[in-house]
Amino acid sequence: MKKDLSNMRENYKKGILDVSDINQDPFAQFQKWFNDAIAGKVVEPNAMTLSTVNKNGHPSSRIVLLKEVDDQGFVFFTNYDSKKGQEIHQNDNVAINFFWRELERQVQIQGKAKKISETLSESYFHSRPFGSQIGAISSNQSSQIENRARLEEKYSQNYDLYKEQGYAPFPNNWGGFIVTPSYFEFWQGRESRLHDRFEYLKKGDNWQINRLEP
């Protein structure tokens, strides 16, 4: 039975965004909003949608977790042999998007992704809980597998193998990517769909700020 979605909507009222409110530095503006999301008790404020494009021009998106941000870029970790890892290898142009529903805000970022150093990746890998380390070495992420039981069998075998030492060996096909932005957009929901939107365009060493129509 067809579901009528035409009346499903929210009327956004929680904030405004004016040119006088925004920082000239998009990284500082992001950090301010990210801190607001933490203070506002947003569930997993570091969850972001990562969009990649394969060699045939087909896009795909998934949720990943932001693990570090500074004025160099946004860092997340993954299996380099996964679908997203392979697509970034083929085309390093990516987009990430944060949606903080509780604050009626979202941030869109476009840029290029590249691997971080193996040293930094290994350091982060061994900071993860033991179970997460075992999960990472047990899964050939994005590969087909016959059933759940086989996955759990691999996990149990690796867990038993490394539980005495308390950590797993660092896999050479796992690590971080940093997304270096060339574009930001900050979106604040407003009533009657007259949302506030500001974009930052990279112009040499500077950022050009423009208000966008909703």
C-alpha positions as CSV (number, residue, x, y, z in Angstrom):
1,M,0.0,0.0,0.0
2,K,1.4,3.4,-1.0
3,K,2.3,5.6,1.9
4,D,1.4,9.3,1.7
5,L,4.4,11.3,2.6
6,S,3.2,14.7,1.4
7,N,2.3,15.9,4.8
8,M,5.5,14.8,6.6
9,R,7.4,18.0,7.4
10,E,9.0,20.0,10.2
11,N,8.7,23.7,10.6
12,Y,12.2,24.8,11.7
13,K,12.3,27.5,14.4
14,K,15.4,26.9,16.5
15,G,17.9,29.3,15.2
16,I,19.0,31.8,12.6
17,L,22.3,32.3,10.8
18,D,23.3,35.8,9.7
19,V,26.5,37.1,8.1
20,S,27.3,38.8,11.4
21,D,27.2,35.4,13.2
22,I,29.7,33.5,11.1
23,N,33.4,33.3,11.4
24,Q,35.6,34.2,8.4
25,D,37.4,30.9,9.0
26,P,35.2,27.9,8.0
27,F,37.1,25.6,10.3
28,A,36.4,27.9,13.3
29,Q,32.8,28.1,12.3
30,F,32.6,24.3,12.0
31,Q,34.2,23.9,15.4
32,K,31.7,26.3,17.0
33,W,28.8,24.4,15.6
34,F,30.3,21.1,16.5
35,N,30.7,22.2,20.1
36,D,27.1,23.4,20.0
37,A,26.1,19.9,18.8
38,I,27.9,18.3,21.8
39,A,26.4,20.8,24.2
40,G,23.0,20.2,22.7
41,K,23.4,16.4,23.3
42,V,23.1,15.5,19.6
43,V,23.3,11.7,19.3
44,E,26.7,10.9,17.8
45,P,27.5,14.5,16.6
46,N,30.6,13.2,14.8
47,A,28.5,10.9,12.5
48,M,28.8,12.1,9.0
49,T,27.7,11.0,5.5
50,L,30.6,10.3,3.3
51,S,30.0,10.3,-0.5
52,T,32.4,8.9,-3.0
53,V,32.3,8.3,-6.8
54,N,33.6,5.2,-8.5
55,K,35.6,5.0,-11.8
56,N,32.3,4.8,-13.7
57,G,30.9,8.0,-12.2
58,H,28.4,6.2,-9.9
59,P,28.1,7.8,-6.4
60,S,27.6,6.0,-3.2
61,S,27.1,7.3,0.4
62,R,27.4,5.8,3.9
63,I,27.8,7.0,7.5
64,V,31.3,7.1,9.0
65,L,32.6,8.7,12.2
66,L,34.8,11.8,12.3
67,K,37.7,11.1,14.5
68,E,39.8,14.2,14.2
69,V,39.4,17.7,12.8
70,D,41.8,20.7,12.6
71,D,42.6,23.4,10.1
72,Q,44.2,20.7,7.8
73,G,41.0,18.7,7.4
74,F,38.6,16.0,8.6
75,V,39.9,12.5,9.5
76,F,38.1,9.2,9.5
77,F,39.3,5.6,9.5
78,T,38.4,2.5,7.4
79,N,39.6,-0.6,5.6
80,Y,41.5,0.6,2.5
81,D,40.2,-2.4,0.6
82,S,36.6,-1.5,1.3
83,K,34.3,-0.1,-1.3
84,K,34.8,3.5,-0.1
85,G,38.6,2.9,0.1
86,Q,38.7,1.6,-3.5
87,E,36.5,4.4,-4.8
88,I,38.7,7.1,-3.1
89,H,41.8,5.4,-4.7
90,Q,40.0,5.8,-8.1
91,N,38.7,9.3,-7.5
92,D,39.8,11.3,-4.5
93,N,37.0,13.9,-4.8
94,V,34.6,13.3,-1.9
95,A,31.8,15.0,0.0
96,I,30.9,14.8,3.7
97,N,27.7,16.0,5.4
98,F,26.8,16.5,9.0
99,F,23.1,16.7,10.0
100,W,22.3,17.8,13.5
101,R,18.6,17.4,13.7
102,E,18.3,18.6,17.3
103,L,19.8,22.0,16.2
104,E,18.2,22.0,12.8
105,R,21.6,22.4,11.2
106,Q,23.7,20.7,8.6
107,V,27.2,21.3,7.2
108,Q,28.2,20.2,3.7
109,I,31.9,19.9,2.8
110,Q,33.6,19.0,-0.5
111,G,37.3,18.3,-0.9
112,K,39.9,15.7,-1.7
113,A,40.7,12.6,0.5
114,K,44.2,11.2,1.0
115,K,45.7,8.6,3.3
116,I,47.2,9.8,6.6
117,S,50.6,8.4,7.7
118,E,50.8,4.7,8.7
119,T,52.2,5.8,12.1
120,L,49.1,7.8,12.9
121,S,46.8,5.1,11.7
122,E,48.6,2.5,13.8
123,S,48.5,4.7,16.8
124,Y,44.7,5.2,16.5
125,F,44.1,1.5,15.7
126,H,45.7,0.4,19.0
127,S,43.7,3.1,20.9
128,R,40.5,1.3,19.9
129,P,38.8,-1.3,22.2
130,F,40.2,-4.8,21.8
131,G,36.9,-6.0,20.3
132,S,37.0,-3.3,17.6
133,Q,40.6,-4.2,16.7
134,I,39.5,-7.9,16.3
135,G,36.6,-6.9,14.2
136,A,38.8,-4.9,11.9
137,I,41.2,-7.8,11.2
138,S,38.4,-10.3,10.9
139,S,36.3,-8.5,8.3
140,N,37.3,-8.2,4.6
141,Q,35.1,-5.1,4.5
142,S,32.7,-4.9,1.5
143,S,33.6,-8.5,0.3
144,Q,30.9,-11.1,-0.1
145,I,30.6,-13.8,2.6
146,E,28.4,-16.9,2.7
147,N,26.7,-16.2,6.1
148,R,26.9,-14.5,9.5
149,A,28.2,-17.7,11.1
150,R,31.4,-17.5,9.0
151,L,32.0,-13.9,10.1
152,E,31.5,-14.8,13.7
153,E,33.8,-17.8,13.4
154,K,36.6,-15.6,12.1
155,Y,36.1,-13.2,14.9
156,S,36.2,-15.9,17.5
157,Q,39.3,-17.4,16.1
158,N,41.1,-14.1,16.1
159,Y,39.8,-13.1,19.6
160,D,41.2,-16.3,21.1
161,L,44.5,-15.9,19.2
162,Y,45.2,-12.5,20.6
163,K,43.2,-12.2,23.8
164,E,46.3,-13.0,26.0
165,Q,48.3,-10.2,24.6
166,G,45.3,-7.9,24.6
167,Y,45.7,-6.3,21.2
168,A,45.6,-7.3,17.6
169,P,48.3,-6.8,15.0
170,F,47.9,-3.7,13.0
171,P,46.6,-4.6,9.5
172,N,48.4,-2.9,6.6
173,N,45.2,-2.4,4.7
174,W,43.5,-0.3,7.4
175,G,44.0,3.4,8.3
176,G,42.8,6.9,8.1
177,F,41.9,9.4,5.3
178,I,42.0,13.1,5.7
179,V,39.5,15.2,3.7
180,T,41.0,18.6,2.8
181,P,38.1,20.9,2.0
182,S,37.7,23.3,-0.9
183,Y,34.1,24.1,-0.1
184,F,31.9,24.4,2.9
185,E,28.2,25.2,3.3
186,F,26.5,25.9,6.6
187,W,22.7,25.5,6.7
188,Q,20.4,26.6,9.4
189,G,16.7,25.6,9.1
190,R,14.2,28.5,9.2
191,E,10.4,28.8,9.1
192,S,8.5,28.4,5.8
193,R,11.6,26.8,4.2
194,L,13.4,30.2,4.1
195,H,16.6,28.6,5.4
196,D,19.8,30.4,6.0
197,R,22.7,29.1,3.9
198,F,26.2,30.4,3.6
199,E,28.9,28.9,1.4
200,Y,32.7,29.2,1.7
201,L,34.6,29.0,-1.6
202,K,38.4,28.4,-1.5
203,K,40.2,31.2,-3.4
204,G,43.9,30.7,-3.2
205,D,44.7,31.0,0.5
206,N,41.5,32.8,1.3
207,W,37.8,31.9,1.6
208,Q,35.0,33.8,-0.2
209,I,31.7,33.8,1.7
210,N,28.4,34.0,-0.1
211,R,24.8,33.8,1.1
212,L,22.7,31.3,-0.9
213,E,19.0,31.3,-1.5
214,P,17.2,28.4,0.2
